[in-house]
Amino acid sequence: MSDGRETVCVGGYSRTEGYVRLYPTKPWMDELSRWNVVSVPVERDESHDNRDESYKIAGSRREWDSLHEKVDKVGELDKSEQIELTHELAGDCRKRLNENQVSLGVVEPETLLDAYLRDLDDEDDSEDDTVQQTLQGGPKASVKGKNDYEKKLYLKYRCDDCDQKTPHDQSTIEWGVYRYWDKNDDFDGVIDALRLNDDSWKHYFFVGNLNNHRTSYVVISVLRFKKDEMTRNGIRVDDQSGLGQFD
């Protein structure tokens, strides 16, 4: 951050409040897993981010060194609960989210047209790199932002019941992408790691817009489940056309 603090941003869902964007959080949030249930006191900071879904941990600046004491892990969703919640939330479209000024949502891609990498030097990067895309590789690792990597993963798709005439083509800031690149020299391998080539998996995209570019949405997380697991949980799984081997 501008004052030297190292931070990550967490996106989640609350049964009482709806979607939540929580910031700033210290790198110890790396200890939490995607499907943890946490309780944390929050407050608004509309001078920096007035999106309805955005909150900051109460007292984060003055209590920075003890902030971890305010985050209480109270549970964890099992596989059935993960599938049920994701299926329940899915159905958004970037165009509808933008029109309704909603900054977070879950998209169910009906057709995944392409998954590809772009060189970071080839694009005009307008994304906010101060909070949302800061990564921490562990307590002894150096802190790296998304712009410290050579590549960026893009997903081109049509969502279910899509309102947009042209396909969505969004970059992804999925945490696992950067962690994969920290451990592997094969940039392209991340496509297989996310099971994007495997039609036995169903994918959902947790998307969000950028604070400084509210009409631009990125894929925050790639949520994926085996189709047979979903069937066992009583959810009908329609084939996502377009899945297959990408160049």
Residue, then its C-alpha position, 0 to 999 in steps of 0.5 A: m500500500s502507499d504507506g508501506r503496509e503489505t496486504v491482500c484483499v478478500g472477497g466473500y459472501s455473507r448470508t446476512e450482508g450478501y457479497v463482501r470485499l474485505y480490506p486491508t488484510k495482512p498476509w496472515m490471511d494466507e493461512l485461511s482457506r477459500w471455504n472458511v467461515v469467518s467472523v470479523p468486525v468491519e467498518r466503511d471507508e467511503s473516502h477510498d472505496n464507496r462500493d456497496e460491497s466494500y468494507k475494511i476491518a475495524g481499526s485496521r490502521r491503528e491496530w495493524d499489528s494485532l489485526h489477526e486477533k479480530v478475525d475468528k474462524v468459526g467454521e468451514l464448508d464441506k464439499s456439499e455445502q460448497i457446491e450448494l452455495t456456488h450453485e445458489l449464487a451463480g447466474d450473474c452476467r458482467k453486463r447486468l452487474n455493471e448496469n445494476q452497479v454491483s461490484l461482485g458476482v458469480v458467473e456460470p460460463e455456458t461456453l468457455l471459448d478460450a483460455y490463454l496467456r498474454d505477456l504483461d508488456d503487451e497490454d495497457d494495464s489499468e487494474d488497481d495493483t495496490v490492494q486487490q492483486t497483492l500476493q504473499g507467498g508465505p512468511k519468508a517469501s518476498v511480496k509480489g504484486k500481479n505486475d511482477y509476473e511475466k504473464k496474465l491469464y485470460l478467459k474468454y467465455r459466454c455466460d449462462d443467459c448472457d445479456q452481452k452480444t460479444p463474449h466476455d474476455q477477462s483477465t483473472i487474478e485467481w490466487g492459485v494462478y500466481r501460486y502455481w507460477d511461483k512454483n513452476d516455470d511452465f506458464d501454460g501449465v496453469i490452464d491444466a492446473l485449473r482443469l480448464n481442459d477437462d470436461s469432467w469438471k464444471h467451472y464457475f467464475f467469481v468476478g469483481n470490478l475494479n475500484n478505479h475502473r468500475t465498468s471493468y471486471v476481472v475473474i477473482s476466483v475460478l471455482r471448480f467441482k467434479k461433475d459427478e460430485m455435483t450430480r451426487n448432490g442433486i444438482r443437474v449438470d449441463d455440459q459446458s460447451g467449448l471445453g476442450q484442448f486449448d492451443 
